[in-house]
Amino acid sequence: MAIKDIFLAMVIILAWGLNFVVIKFGVADIPPFLLGALRFICVAFPAIFFIPRPRIPLHLLAFYGLTLCFGQFALLFLAIHLGMPAGIASLVLQSQAFFTILLSYLFLKEAIHLPQIIGICVALLGLITLASSQYMQNTQTIIPVLPLFFVLTAGLSWGMGNICNKVILKNGQTKTLSLVAWGGLFPIFPFLICSFIFEGKTQIEHSLSHFSFKDVMIVMYLSVICSLIGYSLWGHLLHKYETWKVAPLTLLVPVVGLISAFIFLNEVLSIQQFIGTLIVILGLCINVFGARIFKKIRSIYN
């Protein structure tokens, strides 16, 4: 990857890593489905009045909005609301990298090379090490099973959205910012329906009537920084490079997520989680630099 694109990837990683702490603060004041609706209302409006609608079939735009936007964040917000630690959530959601590569192989016929397979296996070992560890604060607590399942399903939804993103951007005529803004229209109605059904009119009215400046900043961070800017840059990188080069980069997101959760939420990492984090980084390095290393080894022995 070019140096400029590596810098863009680091910006995305930082923004998405801090995202989980922001969500944790958000769902403490705002019901999760209502928070999702507010996020994508701010993603779509007023952007769609200034950004042309992408010239793609409506069903692709809807699929993008319902997988990458609604499916991912409805499940993620709900999981964190139900007690999933922010740092661990940032880790488990990175299962999207594996779902993306597998779905790319199945539906886009993209090749998976040996260094990437090794790197992903090592990173998966790190994820398993982290996910199986106990999250330490004052007492040991077990990661709740149902929220864990929700976050894994959110990772699958993100992976599906990545494939749709790649198909949409393949013709080179669709702007990623346009896709993010207009795709943000589709999750609004499902989020509102879920909010009315599961959270109720009384809770919605109470949350909106007690909306604070902190809540406004949370919604703005989630909508502008993480969605409009983050996903626009992410779509650009997915379009420019093969999926296996881009998707595993998000394995660094849980590193930022775990550290920021420790700093802002006092979620203390165990030794096992530190080891797991290092294994994830090793897997990422193998994935990114493995092909070059293998090539140099071959050239030495040949």
C-alpha contacts under 8 A as a table, 3 or more apart, distances in Angstrom:
res1	aa1	res2	aa2	distance
1	M	5	D	6.28
1	M	6	I	6.37
1	M	241	Y	7.97
2	A	5	D	5.25
2	A	6	I	6.28
3	I	6	I	5.03
3	I	7	F	6.28
4	K	7	F	5.15
4	K	8	L	6.37
5	D	8	L	4.91
5	D	9	A	6.11
5	D	237	L	7.31
6	I	9	A	5.00
6	I	10	M	6.28
7	F	10	M	5.08
7	F	11	V	6.37
8	L	11	V	5.09
8	L	12	I	6.38
8	L	233	L	6.91
9	A	12	I	5.12
9	A	13	I	6.18
9	A	233	L	7.79
9	A	234	W	7.54
9	A	249	L	7.53
10	M	13	I	4.97
10	M	14	L	6.16
11	V	14	L	5.28
11	V	15	A	6.19
11	V	230	G	7.99
12	I	15	A	5.17
12	I	16	W	5.96
12	I	226	C	7.84
12	I	230	G	5.41
12	I	233	L	7.36
12	I	234	W	7.28
13	I	16	W	5.27
13	I	17	G	5.79
13	I	250	T	6.37
13	I	252	L	6.55
13	I	253	V	5.10
13	I	256	V	7.49
14	L	17	G	5.11
14	L	18	L	6.26
14	L	253	V	6.97
14	L	256	V	6.45
15	A	18	L	5.47
15	A	19	N	6.13
15	A	225	I	6.88
15	A	226	C	6.15
15	A	230	G	7.20
16	W	19	N	4.76
16	W	20	F	7.28
16	W	226	C	6.23
16	W	230	G	7.58
16	W	253	V	6.37
16	W	257	G	7.94
17	G	20	F	6.33
17	G	90	S	6.83
17	G	253	V	4.72
17	G	254	P	6.17
17	G	255	V	7.44
17	G	256	V	4.76
17	G	257	G	4.33
17	G	260	S	7.59
18	L	21	V	5.57
18	L	22	V	6.52
18	L	256	V	6.72
18	L	257	G	5.81
18	L	260	S	6.32
19	N	22	V	5.09
19	N	23	I	6.15
19	N	222	L	6.97
19	N	226	C	7.13
19	N	257	G	7.72
20	F	23	I	4.97
20	F	24	K	6.18
20	F	86	A	5.34
20	F	87	G	7.12
20	F	89	A	7.40
20	F	90	S	6.30
20	F	257	G	6.46
20	F	261	A	7.92
21	V	24	K	5.04
21	V	25	F	6.40
21	V	86	A	5.94
21	V	87	G	7.80
21	V	257	G	7.32
21	V	260	S	6.93
21	V	261	A	5.98
21	V	264	F	7.32
21	V	265	L	7.42
22	V	25	F	5.19
22	V	26	G	6.04
22	V	218	I	6.29
22	V	221	Y	7.98
22	V	222	L	7.79
23	I	26	G	4.74
23	I	27	V	6.08
23	I	77	F	6.98
23	I	80	I	7.68
23	I	218	I	7.67
23	I	222	L	7.98
24	K	27	V	5.57
24	K	28	A	6.43
24	K	80	I	6.44
24	K	81	H	7.34
24	K	86	A	6.40
25	F	28	A	5.33
25	F	29	D	7.10
25	F	218	I	7.91
26	G	29	D	5.67
26	G	30	I	5.86
26	G	35	L	7.32
26	G	215	D	6.74
26	G	218	I	6.29
26	G	219	V	7.92
27	V	30	I	4.88
27	V	31	P	5.62
27	V	32	P	5.46
27	V	35	L	7.20
27	V	77	F	7.18
27	V	80	I	7.58
27	V	81	H	5.76
28	A	31	P	7.63
28	A	81	H	7.33
29	D	207	S	7.12
29	D	215	D	7.62
30	I	34	L	6.74
30	I	35	L	5.88
30	I	207	S	5.86
30	I	215	D	7.99
31	P	34	L	5.40
31	P	35	L	6.07
31	P	81	H	7.97
31	P	195	S	7.73
31	P	199	E	6.90
31	P	203	Q	7.71
31	P	204	I	7.53
31	P	207	S	7.64
32	P	35	L	5.03
32	P	36	G	6.25
32	P	74	A	7.32
32	P	77	F	5.25
32	P	78	L	5.68
32	P	81	H	6.62
32	P	195	S	7.93
33	F	36	G	4.98
33	F	37	A	6.28
33	F	74	A	6.36
33	F	77	F	7.37
33	F	78	L	7.47
33	F	191	F	5.37
33	F	192	L	6.94
33	F	194	C	6.28
33	F	195	S	4.99
33	F	199	E	7.78
34	L	37	A	5.04
34	L	38	L	6.19
34	L	191	F	6.66
34	L	192	L	6.51
34	L	195	S	5.53
34	L	204	I	7.13
35	L	38	L	5.15
35	L	39	R	6.08
35	L	219	V	7.43
36	G	39	R	5.06
36	G	40	F	6.43
36	G	70	F	7.88
36	G	73	F	6.87
36	G	74	A	6.69
36	G	77	F	7.59
36	G	188	I	7.66
36	G	191	F	6.21
37	A	40	F	5.46
37	A	41	I	6.08
37	A	187	P	7.26
37	A	188	I	5.00
37	A	189	F	7.58
37	A	191	F	5.11
37	A	192	L	5.96
38	L	41	I	5.10
38	L	42	C	6.30
38	L	188	I	7.87
38	L	219	V	6.82
39	R	42	C	5.40
39	R	43	V	6.33
39	R	219	V	5.52
39	R	220	M	7.44
39	R	222	L	6.26
39	R	223	S	5.05
40	F	43	V	4.57
40	F	44	A	6.01
40	F	184	G	5.32
40	F	185	L	6.91
40	F	187	P	6.94
40	F	188	I	6.00
40	F	223	S	6.43
41	I	44	A	5.36
41	I	45	F	5.83
41	I	184	G	7.32
41	I	185	L	7.22
41	I	188	I	6.39
42	C	45	F	5.22
42	C	46	P	7.29
42	C	219	V	7.77
42	C	220	M	7.37
42	C	223	S	5.93
42	C	224	V	7.67
43	V	46	P	7.83
43	V	47	A	7.00
43	V	180	V	7.75
43	V	181	A	5.74
43	V	184	G	5.89
43	V	223	S	5.15
43	V	224	V	6.55
43	V	227	S	6.93
43	V	228	L	6.42
44	A	47	A	5.47
44	A	48	I	5.79
44	A	181	A	4.81
44	A	182	W	6.04
44	A	183	G	7.74
44	A	184	G	5.21
44	A	185	L	5.71
45	F	48	I	5.99
45	F	49	F	7.34
45	F	181	A	7.94
46	P	49	F	5.67
46	P	50	F	7.29
47	A	50	F	5.49
47	A	51	I	5.95
47	A	181	A	6.19
48	I	51	I	5.08
48	I	52	P	6.86
48	I	53	R	7.28
48	I	178	S	7.85
48	I	181	A	6.23
48	I	182	W	6.23
49	F	52	P	7.71
51	I	178	S	5.97
51	I	181	A	7.85
52	P	178	S	6.58
53	R	178	S	6.32
53	R	179	L	7.69
53	R	182	W	6.46
54	P	174	T	5.77
54	P	175	K	7.14
54	P	178	S	5.93
54	P	179	L	6.13
54	P	182	W	7.59
55	R	173	Q	7.92
55	R	174	T	6.83
56	I	60	L	6.96
56	I	61	L	7.01
56	I	168	I	7.12
56	I	174	T	7.81
57	P	60	L	5.55
57	P	61	L	6.68
58	L	61	L	5.11
58	L	62	A	6.07
59	H	62	A	5.00
59	H	63	F	6.01
60	L	63	F	5.05
60	L	64	Y	6.13
60	L	164	C	7.02
60	L	168	I	7.26
61	L	64	Y	5.14
61	L	65	G	6.27
61	L	179	L	7.49
61	L	182	W	7.77
61	L	183	G	5.81
62	A	65	G	5.10
62	A	66	L	6.02
62	A	183	G	6.70
62	A	186	F	6.09
63	F	66	L	5.18
63	F	67	T	6.01
63	F	161	G	7.46
63	F	164	C	7.30
64	Y	67	T	5.50
64	Y	68	L	5.73
64	Y	69	C	7.23
64	Y	161	G	5.31
64	Y	164	C	5.94
64	Y	165	N	6.72
64	Y	183	G	6.38
65	G	68	L	5.82
65	G	69	C	5.01
65	G	70	F	6.39
65	G	161	G	7.88
65	G	183	G	4.57
65	G	184	G	5.91
65	G	185	L	7.28
65	G	186	F	5.26
65	G	187	P	5.95
66	L	69	C	5.67
66	L	70	F	4.77
66	L	71	G	5.87
66	L	186	F	6.30
66	L	187	P	5.76
67	T	70	F	5.75
67	T	71	G	4.76
67	T	72	Q	6.30
67	T	157	S	5.06
67	T	158	W	6.33
67	T	160	M	6.44
67	T	161	G	5.21
68	L	71	G	6.29
68	L	72	Q	5.57
68	L	73	F	7.81
68	L	157	S	6.02
68	L	158	W	4.76
68	L	159	G	7.69
68	L	160	M	7.15
68	L	161	G	4.41
68	L	162	N	7.23
69	C	72	Q	5.83
69	C	73	F	6.08
69	C	158	W	7.96
69	C	183	G	7.78
69	C	184	G	6.86
69	C	187	P	6.23
70	F	73	F	5.54
70	F	74	A	5.62
70	F	186	F	7.83
70	F	187	P	4.79
70	F	188	I	7.97
70	F	190	P	7.48
70	F	191	F	7.22
71	G	74	A	5.50
71	G	75	L	6.27
71	G	154	A	6.26
71	G	157	S	5.70
71	G	158	W	7.70
72	Q	75	L	5.69
72	Q	76	L	6.14
72	Q	153	T	7.60
72	Q	154	A	4.15
72	Q	155	G	6.63
72	Q	156	L	7.90
72	Q	157	S	5.32
72	Q	158	W	5.62
73	F	76	L	4.81
73	F	77	F	5.68
73	F	154	A	6.92
74	A	77	F	5.45
74	A	78	L	6.08
74	A	154	A	7.96
74	A	191	F	7.39
75	L	78	L	5.17
75	L	79	A	6.01
75	L	150	F	5.31
75	L	151	V	6.24
75	L	153	T	7.29
75	L	154	A	5.56
76	L	79	A	5.11
76	L	80	I	6.29
76	L	89	A	7.81
76	L	150	F	6.64
76	L	151	V	5.42
76	L	154	A	6.09
77	F	80	I	5.34
77	F	81	H	6.07
78	L	81	H	4.97
78	L	82	L	6.11
78	L	147	P	7.54
78	L	150	F	7.80
79	A	82	L	5.09
79	A	83	G	6.57
79	A	84	M	5.60
79	A	146	L	7.74
79	A	147	P	4.29
79	A	148	L	7.11
79	A	150	F	5.93
79	A	151	V	6.43
80	I	83	G	5.24
80	I	84	M	4.49
80	I	85	P	6.53
80	I	86	A	6.64
80	I	89	A	7.36
80	I	147	P	7.17
81	H	84	M	7.11
82	L	147	P	6.50
83	G	144	P	7.21
83	G	147	P	7.26
84	M	88	I	7.21
84	M	89	A	6.34
84	M	143	I	6.75
84	M	144	P	6.62
84	M	147	P	5.88
84	M	148	L	7.03
85	P	88	I	5.45
85	P	89	A	6.07
85	P	143	I	7.77
85	P	267	E	7.72
86	A	89	A	5.03
86	A	90	S	6.22
86	A	257	G	7.15
86	A	258	L	7.56
86	A	261	A	6.27
87	G	90	S	5.21
87	G	91	L	6.57
87	G	254	P	6.66
87	G	257	G	5.00
87	G	258	L	4.15
87	G	259	I	7.56
87	G	260	S	7.68
87	G	261	A	5.39
87	G	262	F	7.84
87	G	267	E	7.48
88	I	91	L	5.01
88	I	92	V	6.20
88	I	130	L	7.75
88	I	131	A	6.87
88	I	254	P	7.51
88	I	257	G	7.95
88	I	258	L	6.94
89	A	92	V	5.23
89	A	93	L	6.01
89	A	148	L	7.75
89	A	151	V	6.64
90	S	93	L	5.56
90	S	94	Q	6.94
90	S	253	V	6.69
90	S	254	P	4.71
90	S	257	G	5.51
90	S	258	L	7.28
91	L	94	Q	5.58
91	L	95	S	7.93
91	L	127	L	6.98
91	L	130	L	7.85
91	L	131	A	7.67
91	L	251	L	7.65
91	L	253	V	7.32
91	L	254	P	4.43
91	L	255	V	7.74
91	L	257	G	7.49
91	L	258	L	7.84
92	V	95	S	5.86
92	V	127	L	7.22
92	V	131	A	7.02
92	V	148	L	7.64
92	V	151	V	6.44
92	V	152	L	6.32
92	V	155	G	7.71
93	L	96	Q	6.19
93	L	151	V	5.70
93	L	152	L	6.04
93	L	154	A	6.70
93	L	155	G	4.90
94	Q	97	A	5.76
94	Q	98	F	7.86
94	Q	155	G	6.45
94	Q	250	T	6.59
94	Q	251	L	5.90
94	Q	253	V	7.70
94	Q	254	P	7.49
95	S	98	F	5.44
95	S	99	F	6.38
95	S	152	L	6.63
95	S	155	G	5.40
95	S	156	L	7.32
96	Q	99	F	4.92
96	Q	100	T	5.79
96	Q	155	G	4.26
96	Q	156	L	5.69
96	Q	157	S	7.81
96	Q	158	W	5.90
96	Q	159	G	4.92
96	Q	247	A	7.86
97	A	100	T	5.15
97	A	101	I	6.29
97	A	159	G	6.93
97	A	247	A	4.97
97	A	248	P	5.35
97	A	250	T	7.19
97	A	251	L	7.55
98	F	101	I	5.26
98	F	102	L	6.11
98	F	120	I	7.45
98	F	159	G	8.00
98	F	248	P	7.82
99	F	102	L	5.17
99	F	103	L	5.94
99	F	155	G	7.36
99	F	156	L	5.85
99	F	159	G	5.26
99	F	160	M	7.72
100	T	103	L	5.19
100	T	104	S	5.95
100	T	156	L	7.91
100	T	158	W	7.96
100	T	159	G	4.36
100	T	160	M	6.83
100	T	162	N	6.54
100	T	163	I	6.77
100	T	243	T	7.55
100	T	247	A	6.98
101	I	104	S	5.05
101	I	105	Y	6.21
101	I	112	I	7.86
101	I	243	T	6.58
101	I	244	W	6.15
101	I	247	A	7.43
102	L	105	Y	5.14
102	L	106	L	6.25
103	L	106	L	4.99
103	L	107	F	5.84
103	L	108	L	7.51
103	L	159	G	7.44
103	L	160	M	7.36
103	L	163	I	7.13
104	S	107	F	5.42
104	S	108	L	4.86
104	S	109	K	6.28
104	S	110	E	5.75
104	S	163	I	6.53
104	S	243	T	7.36
105	Y	108	L	5.75
105	Y	109	K	4.63
105	Y	110	E	4.85
105	Y	111	A	6.34
105	Y	112	I	7.24
106	L	109	K	5.84
106	L	110	E	7.95
112	I	116	Q	6.56
112	I	117	I	6.89
112	I	244	W	7.26
113	H	116	Q	5.41
113	H	117	I	6.35
114	L	117	I	5.01
114	L	118	I	6.19
115	P	118	I	5.11
115	P	119	G	5.96
115	P	286	I	6.47
115	P	287	N	5.79
115	P	290	G	5.08
115	P	291	A	5.79
115	P	294	F	7.96
116	Q	119	G	4.93
116	Q	120	I	5.93
116	Q	244	W	7.15
116	Q	286	I	7.17
116	Q	287	N	4.61
116	Q	288	V	7.69
116	Q	290	G	7.36
117	I	120	I	5.21
117	I	121	C	6.12
117	I	287	N	7.69
118	I	121	C	5.13
118	I	122	V	6.20
118	I	283	G	7.55
118	I	286	I	7.22
118	I	287	N	7.29
119	G	122	V	5.19
119	G	123	A	6.08
119	G	282	L	7.65
119	G	283	G	4.27
119	G	284	L	6.05
119	G	285	C	7.32
119	G	286	I	4.81
119	G	287	N	4.45
119	G	290	G	7.73
120	I	123	A	4.98
120	I	124	L	5.87
120	I	248	P	7.74
120	I	283	G	6.03
120	I	284	L	7.41
120	I	287	N	6.82
121	C	124	L	4.97
121	C	125	L	6.22
121	C	283	G	7.28
122	V	125	L	5.07
122	V	126	G	6.44
122	V	279	I	6.67
122	V	280	V	6.85
122	V	282	L	7.21
122	V	283	G	4.75
123	A	126	G	4.94
123	A	127	L	6.21
123	A	251	L	7.93
123	A	279	I	6.13
123	A	280	V	4.24
123	A	281	I	7.15
123	A	282	L	7.04
123	A	283	G	4.28
123	A	284	L	6.56
124	L	127	L	4.91
124	L	128	I	6.10
124	L	280	V	7.22
124	L	283	G	7.93
125	L	128	I	5.08
125	L	129	T	6.10
125	L	276	G	7.70
125	L	279	I	7.20
125	L	280	V	7.54
126	G	129	T	4.98
126	G	130	L	6.18
126	G	275	I	7.69
126	G	276	G	4.33
126	G	277	T	6.28
126	G	278	L	7.40
126	G	279	I	4.70
126	G	280	V	4.74
126	G	283	G	7.96
127	L	130	L	5.10
127	L	131	A	5.90
127	L	276	G	6.42
127	L	277	T	7.68
127	L	280	V	6.59
128	I	131	A	5.05
128	I	132	S	5.85
128	I	276	G	7.70
129	T	132	S	5.41
129	T	133	S	6.32
129	T	272	Q	6.94
129	T	273	Q	6.92
129	T	275	I	7.78
129	T	276	G	5.07
130	L	133	S	5.32
130	L	272	Q	6.79
130	L	273	Q	4.86
130	L	274	F	8.00
130	L	275	I	7.96
130	L	276	G	4.98
130	L	277	T	7.03
131	A	134	Q	7.99
133	S	270	S	7.65
133	S	272	Q	6.27
133	S	273	Q	6.42
134	Q	140	Q	6.34
134	Q	141	T	6.27
134	Q	142	I	5.97
134	Q	143	I	7.11
134	Q	270	S	7.40
135	Y	140	Q	6.32
135	Y	141	T	6.03
135	Y	142	I	7.06
135	Y	143	I	7.32
135	Y	267	E	7.47
135	Y	268	V	7.05
135	Y	269	L	6.57
135	Y	270	S	6.86
136	M	139	T	6.22
136	M	140	Q	5.21
136	M	141	T	6.90
136	M	267	E	7.00
136	M	268	V	5.46
136	M	269	L	6.26
136	M	270	S	6.25
137	Q	140	Q	6.67
137	Q	266	N	7.48
137	Q	267	E	6.08
137	Q	268	V	5.57
143	I	148	L	7.13
144	P	147	P	5.79
144	P	148	L	6.18
145	V	148	L	5.07
145	V	149	F	6.26
146	L	149	F	5.09
146	L	150	F	6.28
147	P	150	F	4.88
147	P	151	V	6.26
148	L	151	V	5.24
148	L	152	L	6.34
149	F	152	L	5.12
149	F	153	T	6.17
150	F	153	T	5.10
150	F	154	A	6.11
151	V	154	A	4.83
151	V	155	G	6.28
152	L	155	G	5.02
152	L	156	L	6.51
153	T	156	L	4.99
153	T	157	S	6.26
154	A	157	S	5.00
154	A	158	W	6.18
155	G	158	W	5.03
155	G	159	G	6.19
156	L	159	G	5.01
156	L	160	M	6.28
157	S	160	M	5.13
157	S	161	G	6.25
158	W	161	G	4.97
158	W	162	N	6.19
159	G	162	N	5.00
159	G	163	I	6.50
160	M	163	I	5.28
160	M	164	C	6.37
161	G	164	C	5.02
161	G	165	N	5.96
162	N	165	N	4.89
162	N	166	K	6.19
163	I	166	K	5.10
163	I	167	V	6.26
164	C	167	V	5.11
164	C	168	I	6.12
165	N	168	I	5.21
165	N	169	L	6.16
165	N	235	G	6.69
165	N	238	L	7.98
166	K	169	L	5.24
166	K	170	K	5.96
166	K	235	G	7.54
166	K	238	L	6.43
166	K	239	H	6.01
167	V	170	K	5.23
168	I	171	N	7.05
168	I	174	T	7.21
169	L	172	G	5.45
169	L	173	Q	6.99
169	L	174	T	5.73
169	L	175	K	7.74
169	L	176	T	7.70
169	L	235	G	7.91
169	L	239	H	6.09
170	K	239	H	6.74
171	N	174	T	7.39
174	T	178	S	7.31
174	T	179	L	7.17
175	K	178	S	5.27
175	K	179	L	6.36
176	T	179	L	4.97
176	T	180	V	6.19
176	T	231	Y	7.68
176	T	232	S	4.85
176	T	233	L	7.55
176	T	235	G	5.80
176	T	236	H	6.44
177	L	180	V	5.17
177	L	181	A	6.12
177	L	228	L	6.50
177	L	229	I	7.69
177	L	231	Y	7.89
177	L	232	S	5.01
178	S	181	A	5.26
178	S	182	W	6.03
179	L	182	W	5.45
179	L	183	G	5.54
179	L	232	S	7.99
180	V	183	G	5.07
180	V	184	G	6.02
180	V	227	S	7.14
180	V	228	L	6.16
180	V	231	Y	6.76
180	V	232	S	6.52
181	A	184	G	5.24
181	A	185	L	7.35
181	A	228	L	6.75
182	W	185	L	5.58
182	W	186	F	7.92
183	G	186	F	5.95
183	G	187	P	7.93
184	G	187	P	6.12
184	G	188	I	7.15
185	L	188	I	5.79
185	L	189	F	7.98
186	F	189	F	6.66
186	F	190	P	7.65
187	P	190	P	5.45
187	P	191	F	6.03
188	I	191	F	5.26
188	I	192	L	6.22
189	F	192	L	5.11
189	F	193	I	6.16
190	P	193	I	5.09
190	P	194	C	6.15
191	F	194	C	5.16
191	F	195	S	6.04
192	L	195	S	4.95
192	L	196	F	6.20
193	I	196	F	5.28
193	I	197	I	6.15
194	C	197	I	5.10
194	C	198	F	5.76
194	C	199	E	7.50
195	S	198	F	5.46
195	S	199	E	4.98
195	S	200	G	6.44
195	S	204	I	7.66
196	F	199	E	5.66
196	F	200	G	4.64
196	F	201	K	5.89
196	F	204	I	7.78
197	I	200	G	5.86
199	E	203	Q	6.16
199	E	204	I	7.01
200	G	203	Q	5.62
200	G	204	I	6.35
201	K	204	I	5.10
201	K	205	E	6.10
202	T	205	E	5.25
202	T	206	H	6.14
203	Q	206	H	5.06
203	Q	207	S	6.12
204	I	207	S	5.23
204	I	208	L	6.21
205	E	208	L	5.24
205	E	209	S	5.97
206	H	209	S	5.21
206	H	210	H	6.21
207	S	210	H	5.31
207	S	211	F	6.08
208	L	211	F	5.10
211	F	215	D	6.10
211	F	216	V	7.43
212	S	215	D	5.11
212	S	216	V	6.46
213	F	216	V	5.03
213	F	217	M	6.32
214	K	217	M	5.14
214	K	218	I	6.22
215	D	218	I	5.02
215	D	219	V	6.27
216	V	219	V	5.26
216	V	220	M	6.15
217	M	220	M	5.01
217	M	221	Y	6.04
218	I	221	Y	5.20
218	I	222	L	6.24
219	V	222	L	5.19
219	V	223	S	6.01
220	M	223	S	5.17
220	M	224	V	5.56
220	M	225	I	7.32
221	Y	224	V	5.58
221	Y	225	I	5.06
221	Y	226	C	6.45
222	L	225	I	6.02
222	L	226	C	5.06
222	L	227	S	6.43
223	S	226	C	5.90
223	S	227	S	5.05
223	S	228	L	6.35
224	V	227	S	5.65
224	V	228	L	4.93
224	V	229	I	6.15
225	I	228	L	6.19
225	I	229	I	5.20
225	I	230	G	6.04
226	C	229	I	6.07
226	C	230	G	4.67
226	C	231	Y	6.83
227	S	230	G	5.24
227	S	231	Y	5.20
227	S	232	S	7.44
228	L	231	Y	5.93
228	L	232	S	5.94
229	I	232	S	5.28
229	I	233	L	6.25
230	G	233	L	5.40
230	G	234	W	6.10
231	Y	234	W	4.72
231	Y	235	G	5.85
232	S	235	G	5.22
232	S	236	H	6.26
233	L	236	H	5.02
233	L	237	L	6.36
234	W	237	L	5.23
234	W	238	L	6.21
235	G	238	L	5.06
235	G	239	H	6.09
236	H	239	H	5.22
236	H	240	K	6.17
237	L	240	K	5.05
237	L	241	Y	5.95
237	L	246	V	6.73
238	L	241	Y	5.51
238	L	242	E	6.69
238	L	243	T	6.08
238	L	246	V	6.23
238	L	247	A	7.87
239	H	242	E	7.58
241	Y	245	K	6.52
241	Y	246	V	6.75
242	E	245	K	5.59
242	E	246	V	6.82
243	T	246	V	5.30
243	T	247	A	5.76
244	W	247	A	5.79
244	W	248	P	6.64
245	K	248	P	6.71
245	K	249	L	7.45
245	K	287	N	7.71
245	K	288	V	6.72
246	V	249	L	5.58
246	V	250	T	7.76
247	A	250	T	6.04
248	P	251	L	5.50
248	P	284	L	6.51
248	P	287	N	7.56
249	L	252	L	6.11
249	L	284	L	6.89
250	T	253	V	5.19
250	T	254	P	7.95
251	L	254	P	6.36
251	L	255	V	7.68
251	L	280	V	6.91
251	L	281	I	7.58
251	L	284	L	7.02
252	L	255	V	5.23
252	L	256	V	6.78
252	L	280	V	7.89
252	L	281	I	7.06
253	V	256	V	5.30
253	V	257	G	6.03
254	P	257	G	4.49
254	P	258	L	5.69
255	V	258	L	5.31
255	V	259	I	6.23
255	V	277	T	6.55
256	V	259	I	5.24
256	V	260	S	5.93
257	G	260	S	5.24
257	G	261	A	5.93
258	L	261	A	5.10
258	L	262	F	6.22
258	L	267	E	7.95
258	L	269	L	7.66
259	I	262	F	5.10
259	I	263	I	6.29
260	S	263	I	4.97
260	S	264	F	5.89
260	S	265	L	7.67
261	A	264	F	5.37
261	A	265	L	4.98
261	A	266	N	6.40
261	A	267	E	5.58
262	F	265	L	5.63
262	F	266	N	4.55
262	F	267	E	4.46
262	F	268	V	5.46
262	F	269	L	7.23
263	I	266	N	5.82
263	I	267	E	7.67
269	L	272	Q	8.00
269	L	273	Q	5.89
269	L	274	F	6.84
270	S	273	Q	5.22
270	S	274	F	6.57
271	I	274	F	5.11
271	I	275	I	6.31
272	Q	275	I	5.08
272	Q	276	G	6.12
273	Q	276	G	4.88
273	Q	277	T	6.06
274	F	277	T	5.09
274	F	278	L	6.37
275	I	278	L	5.18
275	I	279	I	6.31
276	G	279	I	5.05
276	G	280	V	6.26
277	T	280	V	5.11
277	T	281	I	6.38
278	L	281	I	5.09
278	L	282	L	6.21
279	I	282	L	4.97
279	I	283	G	6.20
280	V	283	G	5.08
280	V	284	L	6.26
281	I	284	L	5.01
281	I	285	C	6.22
282	L	285	C	5.09
282	L	286	I	6.25
283	G	286	I	5.14
283	G	287	N	6.16
284	L	287	N	5.02
284	L	288	V	6.16
285	C	288	V	5.17
285	C	289	F	5.68
285	C	290	G	7.12
286	I	289	F	5.35
286	I	290	G	4.46
287	N	290	G	5.52
287	N	291	A	7.74
288	V	291	A	7.47
289	F	292	R	5.51
289	F	293	I	6.28
290	G	293	I	5.08
290	G	294	F	6.03
291	A	294	F	5.18
291	A	295	K	6.07
292	R	295	K	5.03
292	R	296	K	6.21
293	I	296	K	5.19
293	I	297	I	6.20
294	F	297	I	5.07
294	F	298	R	6.18
295	K	298	R	5.16
295	K	299	S	6.21
296	K	299	S	5.03
296	K	300	I	6.20
297	I	300	I	5.16
297	I	301	Y	6.40
298	R	301	Y	5.30
298	R	302	N	5.85
299	S	302	N	5.09
